Amino acid sequence: MVRAEPRGDVTPSDRAEELLKLAEHLQTILLPVEPAASFRQQLRRDLDRDARYRQRHAKTSLFQQHRTGILIGVAAVGSVASVLGVAILYLLRHRHRAATQVAAG
């Protein structure tokens, strides 16, 4: 492979022209290739077989199978915990006020 040394006097238009020549040269050398029909048919059969196998043998975790139910359950537990927290806070404040009034009175 011949490596060209960068020159300081090369303008962008010179570089573009050189690249265009290279592209044209490559276009004449490289020809499009099409795979044989038998290869394409075999590839399609293999891909179809693999896809069917993956669908039949797909393993899902317990969480994936019951994800919605688990999320709803966690949300419900969180809601109950919040309501209980507010109720306990209210009761504690009520008792504290009652104890403070008895002590002051």
C-alpha positions, 0 to 999 in steps of 0.5 A: 500500500502506498502512503501519500505524505501530507503536503502543506500546499494541497487545497480542499478542492484538490483533496476533493478531486483526489477523493473523487478520482479514488471513488471512481477507480474503486467503482470500476474495480469493485463489482456488486455481488449477489449471493446464490439463490440456494444460500438465500433459501438456506439462510431463510430456513435457518433463521425461521427455524431459530426464531421458532426455537427461541419462541418455544423455549423462551424462559420468563422469570417469575417476576416477568410473569407476574410483574403487574400483580407485584407492582400493584401489590407493592403500591397497595402496601405503600399506600397502607403504610402511608395511611397507617403512618398518618393515623399513628402520627395523629394519635401520638399528637392527640395523646401528647396534647391531652397529656400536656393539658392534664399536666398544665391543669 
